[in-house]
Amino acid sequence: MTPTASASTPTQAAPAVLAKQALLCLLPGLAVSGALAATGMALGRIGWLQQHGFSALTLAIVLGMFVGNTIYPRFAATSDAGINFSKQNLLRLGVVLYGLRLTVQDMVHVGIAGLAIDALVLGSTFALACFIGTRWLGLDRKTAMLIGAGSAICGAAAVMATEPVVREGAEKVTVAGATVVVFGTLAIFLYPLLYQLNQHWSLLPGGASGFGIYAGSTIHEVAQVVAAARSVGPGAADTAVIAKMVRVMMLAPFLLALSTWLKWDAARGKADDKAVRHATTVPGNLSVPWFAFGFVGVVLFNSLDWLPAQVVTVMIEVDTVLLAMAMAALGLATHLGAIRKAGIKPLLLGLVLFGWLAAGGALINRWVPAILGVAIHTSTQGRSAAELGAAIQELMDWQVNRSIANHGGKISIVDATDHAVGKQPFYPRAR
């Protein structure tokens, strides 16, 4: 009996040993990407960089590119496993947790006009990227798709989320990310000027709130949206962030639609890329973005408001770390020679899309409300959605306390409602 027991011990211990070995292989790369992510996040808190729209993700990939093209090759052999884990597994997890920034209620705030504007801007920008990128500029389809996703949805995060679907190398991901940085930064300086012009020409409806929807529906990164809209005013900043978040929420259906289209295209024999054909025809290796379902699930769960705000804040910070690590890993895997080899064409495509977002997006923002017969407005009266929610919660608490206290006089509910939307201080009066 003893030999049998001793013989079974190695077999039982094997999974634990393998798991420990795998973890040890990942640690060096995770440490490198984690250190770069922490540095990028620290730099991202510098006021000047924040004002110019440089997010932690952007800074992380820049730092990764610098280290990757200088000292990283010396210890790449021991770190590559962890770096690959960061830019693949951590990336997908980061995209899923990105849903903590959104709720279904955000869609209600922008209304049907805001939803239609976001959808039209997204669809037209991505279609334009695929058409002009491949037909006029001669770019390969994957590069055009990555650049289009970054411009159409949410910048670097969209580029990273699209990469597992189109299955492209780190160099092309970085090229697409570069267009987001360049033209998103230009938007920070251009859009306040466009707002001043709109004050005279009245091209966009809704005043500052309408301009906020325009900014949120057309600027690349969330940080860039905040930087551009904040210079206009709090009313514009509030609606800009909400419109941008709704645009980000469209990432999941976009990824599912893109994966389905690639599958259909390959099945008809029209795919010109062997990797796409393999990914969409070999059983068990379908390019289905399952993490997109996770993203939607997290958004729906977050909409229930079951988690304390402090917990959500911590989880969002963790998600930022994961995405920053993924960006740093992509930067480490990027070779500047490959970017130089890509030439000027990706930047030209980014420029064309930037022009479309500014000009075509303005036309969409003008025509959609007119066609739908609705007005662009906001009920927050310059207050953020979080502030409005807190005021409404205060109203609900007051109603409960009112019923418990059993006041002898009648108290007008109008007083509390006015307070909730910011019309007056909350001082209920007895009638």
DRENDO-1510 file (C-alpha; in Angstrom, 1 decimal, always signed):
<recs>
REC; n; res; u; v; w
REC; 1; MET; +0.0; +0.0; +0.0 .
REC; 2; THR; +2.9; +2.3; +0.8 .
REC; 3; PRO; +4.4; +2.3; -2.7 .
REC; 4; THR; +1.1; +3.0; -4.2 .
REC; 5; ALA; +0.5; +6.0; -2.0 .
REC; 6; SER; +4.0; +7.3; -2.6 .
REC; 7; ALA; +3.6; +6.9; -6.3 .
REC; 8; SER; +0.4; +8.9; -6.4 .
REC; 9; THR; +1.9; +11.8; -4.5 .
REC; 10; PRO; +3.9; +13.3; -7.5 .
REC; 11; THR; +0.8; +13.0; -9.7 .
REC; 12; GLN; -1.4; +14.8; -7.1 .
REC; 13; ALA; +1.3; +17.5; -6.6 .
REC; 14; ALA; +1.9; +18.0; -10.3 .
REC; 15; PRO; -0.8; +20.6; -11.0 .
REC; 16; ALA; +0.3; +22.8; -8.0 .
REC; 17; VAL; +3.9; +22.6; -9.1 .
REC; 18; LEU; +3.0; +23.5; -12.7 .
REC; 19; ALA; +0.9; +26.4; -11.5 .
REC; 20; LYS; +3.8; +27.6; -9.3 .
REC; 21; GLN; +6.2; +27.4; -12.2 .
REC; 22; ALA; +3.8; +29.2; -14.6 .
REC; 23; LEU; +3.4; +32.0; -12.0 .
REC; 24; LEU; +7.2; +32.3; -11.6 .
REC; 25; CYS; +7.5; +32.6; -15.4 .
REC; 26; LEU; +5.0; +35.4; -15.4 .
REC; 27; LEU; +6.3; +37.4; -12.5 .
REC; 28; PRO; +9.2; +39.2; -14.2 .
REC; 29; GLY; +7.1; +40.5; -17.1 .
REC; 30; LEU; +4.2; +41.4; -14.8 .
REC; 31; ALA; +6.7; +43.3; -12.6 .
REC; 32; VAL; +8.0; +45.3; -15.6 .
REC; 33; SER; +4.6; +46.1; -17.0 .
REC; 34; GLY; +3.3; +47.0; -13.5 .
REC; 35; ALA; +6.2; +49.3; -12.9 .
REC; 36; LEU; +5.6; +51.1; -16.2 .
REC; 37; ALA; +1.9; +51.3; -15.5 .
REC; 38; ALA; +2.5; +52.8; -12.1 .
REC; 39; THR; +4.8; +55.4; -13.5 .
REC; 40; GLY; +2.3; +56.3; -16.2 .
REC; 41; MET; -0.5; +56.6; -13.7 .
REC; 42; ALA; +1.7; +58.8; -11.5 .
REC; 43; LEU; +2.6; +61.1; -14.4 .
REC; 44; GLY; -1.1; +61.1; -15.4 .
REC; 45; ARG; -1.9; +62.9; -12.2 .
REC; 46; ILE; +0.4; +65.9; -13.1 .
REC; 47; GLY; -1.9; +68.9; -13.7 .
REC; 48; TRP; -0.3; +70.0; -17.0 .
REC; 49; LEU; -0.5; +66.6; -18.5 .
REC; 50; GLN; -4.1; +66.2; -17.4 .
REC; 51; GLN; -5.0; +69.6; -18.9 .
REC; 52; HIS; -3.6; +68.5; -22.2 .
REC; 53; GLY; -5.5; +65.2; -22.2 .
REC; 54; PHE; -2.6; +62.8; -21.6 .
REC; 55; SER; -4.2; +59.8; -19.8 .
REC; 56; ALA; -2.5; +57.1; -17.9 .
REC; 57; LEU; -3.0; +54.7; -20.8 .
REC; 58; THR; -1.4; +57.0; -23.3 .
REC; 59; LEU; +1.6; +57.6; -21.0 .
REC; 60; ALA; +2.0; +53.9; -20.2 .
REC; 61; ILE; +2.3; +53.0; -23.9 .
REC; 62; VAL; +4.8; +55.8; -24.5 .
REC; 63; LEU; +6.9; +54.7; -21.6 .
REC; 64; GLY; +6.7; +51.1; -22.8 .
REC; 65; MET; +7.9; +52.1; -26.2 .
REC; 66; PHE; +10.8; +54.0; -24.8 .
REC; 67; VAL; +11.9; +51.1; -22.5 .
REC; 68; GLY; +11.1; +48.5; -25.2 .
REC; 69; ASN; +13.4; +50.2; -27.7 .
REC; 70; THR; +16.3; +50.8; -25.3 .
REC; 71; ILE; +17.0; +48.5; -22.4 .
REC; 72; TYR; +14.2; +45.9; -22.6 .
REC; 73; PRO; +15.9; +43.6; -25.2 .
REC; 74; ARG; +18.6; +42.9; -22.5 .
REC; 75; PHE; +16.1; +41.0; -20.3 .
REC; 76; ALA; +13.3; +40.2; -22.8 .
REC; 77; ALA; +14.0; +36.5; -22.6 .
REC; 78; THR; +12.9; +36.3; -18.9 .
REC; 79; SER; +10.0; +38.8; -19.2 .
REC; 80; ASP; +8.3; +37.9; -22.5 .
REC; 81; ALA; +5.9; +35.5; -20.9 .
REC; 82; GLY; +4.5; +38.0; -18.4 .
REC; 83; ILE; +4.4; +40.7; -21.1 .
REC; 84; ASN; +2.4; +38.5; -23.4 .
REC; 85; PHE; +0.1; +37.7; -20.5 .
REC; 86; SER; -0.4; +41.4; -19.8 .
REC; 87; LYS; -1.2; +42.4; -23.3 .
REC; 88; GLN; -3.7; +39.5; -23.8 .
REC; 89; ASN; -5.3; +38.3; -20.6 .
REC; 90; LEU; -5.1; +41.5; -18.6 .
REC; 91; LEU; -6.3; +43.4; -21.6 .
REC; 92; ARG; -9.5; +41.4; -21.8 .
REC; 93; LEU; -10.1; +41.6; -18.1 .
REC; 94; GLY; -9.5; +45.3; -18.2 .
REC; 95; VAL; -12.1; +45.7; -21.0 .
REC; 96; VAL; -14.6; +43.7; -19.0 .
REC; 97; LEU; -14.1; +45.9; -15.9 .
REC; 98; TYR; -14.3; +49.0; -18.0 .
REC; 99; GLY; -18.1; +48.5; -17.7 .
REC; 100; LEU; -17.9; +49.8; -14.1 .
REC; 101; ARG; -17.7; +53.3; -15.6 .
REC; 102; LEU; -21.1; +53.0; -17.2 .
REC; 103; THR; -24.7; +52.4; -16.4 .
REC; 104; VAL; -27.8; +52.0; -18.4 .
REC; 105; GLN; -29.1; +55.2; -16.8 .
REC; 106; ASP; -26.3; +57.1; -18.7 .
REC; 107; MET; -28.2; +56.3; -21.9 .
REC; 108; VAL; -31.4; +57.8; -20.5 .
REC; 109; HIS; -29.6; +61.1; -19.8 .
REC; 110; VAL; -28.6; +61.8; -23.4 .
REC; 111; GLY; -32.0; +60.7; -24.8 .
REC; 112; ILE; -32.9; +59.2; -28.2 .
REC; 113; ALA; -31.1; +62.1; -30.1 .
REC; 114; GLY; -27.9; +61.5; -28.2 .
REC; 115; LEU; -28.0; +57.8; -28.8 .
REC; 116; ALA; -28.7; +58.3; -32.5 .
REC; 117; ILE; -25.8; +60.8; -32.8 .
REC; 118; ASP; -23.3; +58.5; -31.1 .
REC; 119; ALA; -24.4; +55.5; -33.3 .
REC; 120; LEU; -24.2; +57.5; -36.5 .
REC; 121; VAL; -20.8; +59.0; -35.7 .
REC; 122; LEU; -19.4; +55.6; -34.7 .
REC; 123; GLY; -20.7; +53.8; -37.8 .
REC; 124; SER; -19.8; +56.4; -40.3 .
REC; 125; THR; -16.3; +56.9; -38.9 .
REC; 126; PHE; -15.5; +53.2; -38.9 .
REC; 127; ALA; -16.9; +52.7; -42.4 .
REC; 128; LEU; -14.9; +55.7; -43.7 .
REC; 129; ALA; -11.8; +54.3; -42.1 .
REC; 130; CYS; -12.2; +51.0; -43.8 .
REC; 131; PHE; -13.0; +52.5; -47.2 .
REC; 132; ILE; -10.4; +55.3; -47.4 .
REC; 133; GLY; -7.7; +53.3; -45.6 .
REC; 134; THR; -7.8; +50.4; -48.0 .
REC; 135; ARG; -9.1; +51.9; -51.2 .
REC; 136; TRP; -7.3; +55.3; -51.3 .
REC; 137; LEU; -4.3; +55.0; -49.0 .
REC; 138; GLY; -3.5; +51.3; -49.6 .
REC; 139; LEU; -3.3; +50.3; -46.0 .
REC; 140; ASP; -4.0; +46.7; -45.0 .
REC; 141; ARG; -7.5; +46.1; -43.7 .
REC; 142; LYS; -6.5; +45.4; -40.1 .
REC; 143; THR; -4.6; +48.6; -39.7 .
REC; 144; ALA; -7.5; +50.6; -41.1 .
REC; 145; MET; -9.9; +48.8; -38.7 .
REC; 146; LEU; -7.8; +49.5; -35.7 .
REC; 147; ILE; -7.4; +53.2; -36.6 .
REC; 148; GLY; -11.1; +53.4; -37.3 .
REC; 149; ALA; -12.0; +51.8; -34.0 .
REC; 150; GLY; -9.8; +54.2; -32.0 .
REC; 151; SER; -11.3; +57.2; -33.8 .
REC; 152; ALA; -14.9; +56.0; -33.8 .
REC; 153; ILE; -15.3; +54.8; -30.2 .
REC; 154; CYS; -13.0; +55.5; -27.3 .
REC; 155; GLY; -9.4; +55.9; -28.4 .
REC; 156; ALA; -6.7; +53.5; -27.1 .
REC; 157; ALA; -9.1; +51.4; -25.1 .
REC; 158; ALA; -11.1; +50.6; -28.3 .
REC; 159; VAL; -7.9; +49.9; -30.2 .
REC; 160; MET; -6.9; +47.4; -27.6 .
REC; 161; ALA; -10.3; +45.8; -27.4 .
REC; 162; THR; -10.5; +45.5; -31.2 .
REC; 163; GLU; -7.1; +43.8; -31.5 .
REC; 164; PRO; -8.2; +40.4; -30.2 .
REC; 165; VAL; -10.9; +40.4; -32.8 .
REC; 166; VAL; -8.8; +41.3; -35.8 .
REC; 167; ARG; -5.7; +39.6; -34.3 .
REC; 168; GLU; -3.0; +42.1; -35.3 .
REC; 169; GLY; +0.6; +42.7; -34.0 .
REC; 170; ALA; +1.6; +45.1; -31.4 .
REC; 171; GLU; +3.2; +47.5; -34.0 .
REC; 172; LYS; -0.1; +48.1; -35.8 .
REC; 173; VAL; -1.8; +48.6; -32.4 .
REC; 174; THR; +0.7; +51.2; -31.5 .
REC; 175; VAL; +0.4; +52.9; -34.9 .
REC; 176; ALA; -3.4; +53.1; -34.4 .
REC; 177; GLY; -2.8; +54.4; -30.8 .
REC; 178; ALA; -0.5; +57.1; -32.1 .
REC; 179; THR; -3.2; +58.6; -34.3 .
REC; 180; VAL; -5.5; +58.8; -31.2 .
REC; 181; VAL; -2.8; +60.7; -29.3 .
REC; 182; VAL; -2.0; +63.1; -32.1 .
REC; 183; PHE; -5.4; +64.1; -33.2 .
REC; 184; GLY; -7.2; +63.7; -29.9 .
REC; 185; THR; -4.7; +66.2; -28.5 .
REC; 186; LEU; -5.4; +68.6; -31.4 .
REC; 187; ALA; -9.1; +68.4; -30.5 .
REC; 188; ILE; -8.4; +69.7; -27.0 .
REC; 189; PHE; -7.2; +73.0; -28.5 .
REC; 190; LEU; -9.6; +73.1; -31.5 .
REC; 191; TYR; -12.9; +72.4; -29.9 .
REC; 192; PRO; -13.0; +75.5; -27.6 .
REC; 193; LEU; -12.4; +77.6; -30.7 .
REC; 194; LEU; -15.3; +75.7; -32.5 .
REC; 195; TYR; -17.5; +76.5; -29.5 .
REC; 196; GLN; -16.8; +80.2; -29.9 .
REC; 197; LEU; -17.6; +80.0; -33.6 .
REC; 198; ASN; -20.8; +78.2; -32.8 .
REC; 199; GLN; -21.8; +81.0; -30.5 .
REC; 200; HIS; -21.9; +83.3; -33.5 .
REC; 201; TRP; -23.1; +80.8; -36.2 .
REC; 202; SER; -25.5; +78.7; -34.0 .
REC; 203; LEU; -24.7; +75.6; -36.1 .
REC; 204; LEU; -25.1; +73.2; -33.2 .
REC; 205; PRO; -28.4; +73.3; -31.1 .
REC; 206; GLY; -28.6; +73.2; -27.4 .
REC; 207; GLY; -26.0; +75.8; -26.3 .
REC; 208; ALA; -23.3; +74.5; -24.0 .
REC; 209; SER; -25.1; +71.2; -23.4 .
REC; 210; GLY; -25.5; +70.6; -27.1 .
REC; 211; PHE; -21.9; +71.4; -27.7 .
REC; 212; GLY; -21.0; +68.9; -24.9 .
REC; 213; ILE; -22.9; +66.1; -26.8 .
REC; 214; TYR; -21.0; +67.1; -29.9 .
REC; 215; ALA; -17.6; +66.9; -28.1 .
REC; 216; GLY; -18.5; +63.6; -26.4 .
REC; 217; SER; -19.6; +62.1; -29.7 .
REC; 218; THR; -16.6; +63.1; -31.7 .
REC; 219; ILE; -13.4; +63.4; -29.6 .
REC; 220; HIS; -11.3; +60.2; -29.3 .
REC; 221; GLU; -10.3; +59.6; -25.6 .
REC; 222; VAL; -12.4; +60.2; -22.5 .
REC; 223; ALA; -9.6; +62.3; -20.9 .
REC; 224; GLN; -9.4; +64.4; -24.1 .
REC; 225; VAL; -13.2; +64.9; -24.0 .
REC; 226; VAL; -13.0; +66.1; -20.4 .
REC; 227; ALA; -10.1; +68.5; -21.2 .
REC; 228; ALA; -11.8; +70.0; -24.2 .
REC; 229; ALA; -15.3; +70.3; -22.7 .
REC; 230; ARG; -14.2; +71.6; -19.4 .
REC; 231; SER; -12.7; +74.7; -21.0 .
REC; 232; VAL; -16.2; +75.5; -22.3 .
REC; 233; GLY; -18.0; +75.2; -19.0 .
REC; 234; PRO; -19.5; +72.7; -16.5 .
REC; 235; GLY; -22.7; +72.3; -18.5 .
REC; 236; ALA; -20.8; +71.2; -21.5 .
REC; 237; ALA; -18.4; +69.0; -19.5 .
REC; 238; ASP; -21.3; +67.1; -17.9 .
REC; 239; THR; -23.2; +66.3; -21.1 .
REC; 240; ALA; -19.9; +65.6; -22.9 .
REC; 241; VAL; -18.8; +62.9; -20.4 .
REC; 242; ILE; -22.3; +61.3; -20.5 .
REC; 243; ALA; -22.3; +61.3; -24.3 .
REC; 244; LYS; -18.8; +59.8; -24.4 .
REC; 245; MET; -19.7; +57.1; -21.9 .
REC; 246; VAL; -22.7; +56.1; -24.0 .
REC; 247; ARG; -20.4; +55.9; -27.0 .
REC; 248; VAL; -18.0; +53.7; -25.0 .
REC; 249; MET; -21.0; +51.5; -24.2 .
REC; 250; MET; -21.4; +50.8; -27.9 .
REC; 251; LEU; -18.0; +49.1; -27.9 .
REC; 252; ALA; -19.5; +45.6; -27.1 .
REC; 253; PRO; -22.1; +45.6; -29.9 .
REC; 254; PHE; -19.4; +47.0; -32.2 .
REC; 255; LEU; -17.0; +44.1; -31.4 .
REC; 256; LEU; -19.7; +41.5; -31.9 .
REC; 257; ALA; -20.8; +43.0; -35.2 .
REC; 258; LEU; -17.2; +43.2; -36.4 .
REC; 259; SER; -16.5; +39.6; -35.4 .
REC; 260; THR; -19.7; +38.5; -37.2 .
REC; 261; TRP; -18.8; +40.4; -40.3 .
REC; 262; LEU; -15.2; +39.0; -40.4 .
REC; 263; LYS; -16.7; +35.5; -40.1 .
REC; 264; TRP; -19.2; +36.1; -42.9 .
REC; 265; ASP; -16.6; +37.7; -45.1 .
REC; 266; ALA; -14.1; +34.8; -44.7 .
REC; 267; ALA; -16.8; +32.3; -45.3 .
REC; 268; ARG; -17.5; +33.9; -48.7 .
REC; 269; GLY; -13.9; +33.7; -49.6 .
REC; 270; LYS; -13.4; +37.5; -49.6 .
REC; 271; ALA; -10.9; +37.7; -46.7 .
REC; 272; ASP; -7.4; +38.6; -48.0 .
REC; 273; ASP; -5.8; +37.7; -44.7 .
REC; 274; LYS; -4.8; +34.2; -43.8 .
REC; 275; ALA; -4.9; +34.9; -40.1 .
REC; 276; VAL; -8.5; +36.2; -40.2 .
REC; 277; ARG; -9.6; +33.2; -42.3 .
REC; 278; HIS; -8.0; +30.8; -39.9 .
REC; 279; ALA; -9.5; +32.5; -36.8 .
REC; 280; THR; -12.9; +32.4; -38.3 .
REC; 281; THR; -13.1; +29.0; -39.9 .
REC; 282; VAL; -11.2; +26.6; -37.5 .
REC; 283; PRO; -13.6; +25.1; -34.9 .
REC; 284; GLY; -12.7; +26.0; -31.4 .
REC; 285; ASN; -10.6; +29.1; -32.5 .
REC; 286; LEU; -13.4; +31.4; -33.6 .
REC; 287; SER; -12.6; +35.1; -33.1 .
REC; 288; VAL; -15.6; +35.7; -30.9 .
REC; 289; PRO; -15.0; +38.5; -28.4 .
REC; 290; TRP; -16.4; +36.7; -25.4 .
REC; 291; PHE; -15.1; +39.5; -23.1 .
REC; 292; ALA; -17.6; +41.8; -24.8 .
REC; 293; PHE; -20.4; +39.9; -23.2 .
REC; 294; GLY; -18.6; +40.3; -19.9 .
REC; 295; PHE; -18.4; +44.0; -20.6 .
REC; 296; VAL; -22.2; +44.2; -21.1 .
REC; 297; GLY; -22.8; +42.1; -18.0 .
REC; 298; VAL; -20.7; +44.4; -15.8 .
REC; 299; VAL; -22.6; +47.5; -17.2 .
REC; 300; LEU; -25.9; +45.9; -16.4 .
REC; 301; PHE; -24.7; +44.8; -12.9 .
REC; 302; ASN; -23.3; +48.3; -12.3 .
REC; 303; SER; -26.7; +49.8; -13.3 .
REC; 304; LEU; -28.3; +48.0; -10.3 .
REC; 305; ASP; -26.2; +50.0; -7.9 .
REC; 306; TRP; -25.7; +47.1; -5.6 .
REC; 307; LEU; -22.1; +47.8; -4.8 .
REC; 308; PRO; -21.1; +50.7; -2.5 .
REC; 309; ALA; -19.6; +53.7; -4.3 .
REC; 310; GLN; -16.3; +53.2; -2.5 .
REC; 311; VAL; -16.0; +49.6; -3.8 .
REC; 312; VAL; -16.8; +50.7; -7.4 .
REC; 313; THR; -14.1; +53.5; -7.1 .
REC; 314; VAL; -11.5; +51.0; -6.0 .
REC; 315; MET; -12.4; +48.5; -8.8 .
REC; 316; ILE; -12.2; +51.3; -11.4 .
REC; 317; GLU; -8.8; +52.1; -10.1 .
REC; 318; VAL; -7.8; +48.4; -10.4 .
REC; 319; ASP; -9.2; +48.4; -13.9 .
REC; 320; THR; -7.1; +51.4; -14.8 .
REC; 321; VAL; -4.0; +49.6; -13.5 .
REC; 322; LEU; -4.9; +46.5; -15.6 .
REC; 323; LEU; -5.4; +48.6; -18.8 .
REC; 324; ALA; -2.2; +50.6; -18.1 .
REC; 325; MET; -0.3; +47.3; -17.7 .
REC; 326; ALA; -1.7; +46.1; -21.0 .
REC; 327; MET; -0.7; +49.4; -22.7 .
REC; 328; ALA; +2.8; +49.2; -21.3 .
REC; 329; ALA; +3.1; +45.7; -22.5 .
REC; 330; LEU; +2.0; +46.7; -26.0 .
REC; 331; GLY; +4.6; +49.5; -25.9 .
REC; 332; LEU; +7.3; +47.0; -24.8 .
REC; 333; ALA; +6.4; +44.7; -27.8 .
REC; 334; THR; +6.5; +47.6; -30.2 .
REC; 335; HIS; +9.6; +48.3; -32.4 .
REC; 336; LEU; +10.0; +51.8; -33.8 .
REC; 337; GLY; +11.4; +50.3; -37.0 .
REC; 338; ALA; +8.1; +48.7; -37.7 .
REC; 339; ILE; +6.3; +52.1; -37.1 .
REC; 340; ARG; +8.7; +53.9; -39.4 .
REC; 341; LYS; +8.1; +51.2; -41.9 .
REC; 342; ALA; +4.3; +51.9; -41.7 .
REC; 343; GLY; +5.0; +55.4; -43.1 .
REC; 344; ILE; +2.8; +58.5; -43.2 .
REC; 345; LYS; -0.3; +56.7; -44.4 .
REC; 346; PRO; -1.7; +55.8; -41.0 .
REC; 347; LEU; -1.4; +59.4; -39.9 .
REC; 348; LEU; -3.1; +60.6; -43.1 .
REC; 349; LEU; -6.0; +58.3; -42.3 .
REC; 350; GLY; -6.1; +59.6; -38.8 .
REC; 351; LEU; -6.2; +63.1; -40.2 .
REC; 352; VAL; -9.1; +62.3; -42.6 .
REC; 353; LEU; -11.1; +60.8; -39.7 .
REC; 354; PHE; -10.3; +63.7; -37.5 .
REC; 355; GLY; -11.7; +66.1; -40.1 .
REC; 356; TRP; -14.8; +63.9; -40.5 .
REC; 357; LEU; -15.4; +63.8; -36.7 .
REC; 358; ALA; -15.1; +67.6; -36.5 .
REC; 359; ALA; -17.1; +68.5; -39.6 .
REC; 360; GLY; -19.3; +65.5; -40.3 .
REC; 361; GLY; -19.9; +65.1; -36.6 .
REC; 362; ALA; -21.2; +68.7; -36.5 .
REC; 363; LEU; -23.6; +68.0; -39.3 .
REC; 364; ILE; -24.9; +64.8; -37.6 .
REC; 365; ASN; -25.3; +66.7; -34.3 .
REC; 366; ARG; -27.3; +69.4; -36.2 .
REC; 367; TRP; -29.5; +67.2; -38.4 .
REC; 368; VAL; -30.4; +64.3; -36.0 .
REC; 369; PRO; -32.4; +66.4; -33.5 .
REC; 370; ALA; -34.1; +68.2; -36.4 .
REC; 371; ILE; -35.1; +65.0; -38.1 .
REC; 372; LEU; -36.3; +63.4; -34.8 .
REC; 373; GLY; -38.1; +66.6; -33.9 .
REC; 374; VAL; -36.5; +66.7; -30.4 .
REC; 375; ALA; -34.5; +69.4; -28.6 .
REC; 376; ILE; -31.1; +68.9; -27.1 .
REC; 377; HIS; -31.3; +69.8; -23.5 .
REC; 378; THR; -30.2; +68.6; -20.1 .
REC; 379; SER; -32.1; +68.4; -16.8 .
REC; 380; THR; -28.9; +68.5; -14.7 .
REC; 381; GLN; -28.7; +72.3; -15.0 .
REC; 382; GLY; -24.9; +72.3; -15.0 .
REC; 383; ARG; -24.7; +69.5; -12.4 .
REC; 384; SER; -23.1; +66.1; -12.9 .
REC; 385; ALA; -25.2; +63.0; -13.1 .
REC; 386; ALA; -23.7; +61.9; -9.8 .
REC; 387; GLU; -24.7; +65.2; -8.1 .
REC; 388; LEU; -28.2; +64.9; -9.5 .
REC; 389; GLY; -28.5; +61.4; -8.3 .
REC; 390; ALA; -27.4; +62.4; -4.8 .
REC; 391; ALA; -30.0; +65.2; -4.8 .
REC; 392; ILE; -32.8; +62.8; -5.9 .
REC; 393; GLN; -31.6; +60.3; -3.2 .
REC; 394; GLU; -31.9; +63.2; -0.6 .
REC; 395; LEU; -35.4; +63.8; -1.9 .
REC; 396; MET; -36.4; +60.2; -1.4 .
REC; 397; ASP; -34.9; +60.1; +2.1 .
REC; 398; TRP; -36.8; +63.3; +3.0 .
REC; 399; GLN; -40.1; +61.7; +1.8 .
REC; 400; VAL; -39.5; +58.7; +4.0 .
REC; 401; ASN; -38.6; +60.9; +7.0 .
REC; 402; ARG; -41.7; +63.0; +6.3 .
REC; 403; SER; -44.0; +60.0; +6.5 .
REC; 404; ILE; -42.3; +58.8; +9.7 .
REC; 405; ALA; -42.3; +62.2; +11.4 .
REC; 406; ASN; -46.1; +62.5; +10.6 .
REC; 407; HIS; -46.1; +66.3; +10.4 .
REC; 408; GLY; -49.3; +68.0; +11.4 .
REC; 409; GLY; -49.1; +70.4; +8.4 .
REC; 410; LYS; -49.0; +69.6; +4.7 .
REC; 411; ILE; -45.6; +69.9; +3.0 .
REC; 412; SER; -45.4; +70.7; -0.7 .
REC; 413; ILE; -43.5; +68.1; -2.7 .
REC; 414; VAL; -42.7; +70.8; -5.2 .
REC; 415; ASP; -40.2; +72.3; -2.8 .
REC; 416; ALA; -38.2; +69.1; -2.6 .
REC; 417; THR; -38.5; +68.6; -6.4 .
REC; 418; ASP; -37.1; +72.0; -7.1 .
REC; 419; HIS; -34.2; +71.3; -4.7 .
REC; 420; ALA; -33.5; +68.0; -6.5 .
REC; 421; VAL; -33.0; +69.7; -9.9 .
REC; 422; GLY; -31.0; +72.6; -8.4 .
REC; 423; LYS; -33.6; +75.4; -8.6 .
REC; 424; GLN; -33.5; +76.3; -4.9 .
REC; 425; PRO; -32.0; +75.2; -1.5 .
REC; 426; PHE; -33.9; +72.5; +0.2 .
REC; 427; TYR; -36.1; +74.0; +2.8 .
REC; 428; PRO; -39.5; +72.3; +2.9 .
REC; 429; ARG; -42.3; +74.7; +3.9 .
REC; 430; ALA; -45.5; +73.8; +5.7 .
REC; 431; ARG; -48.6; +74.6; +3.8 .
</recs>
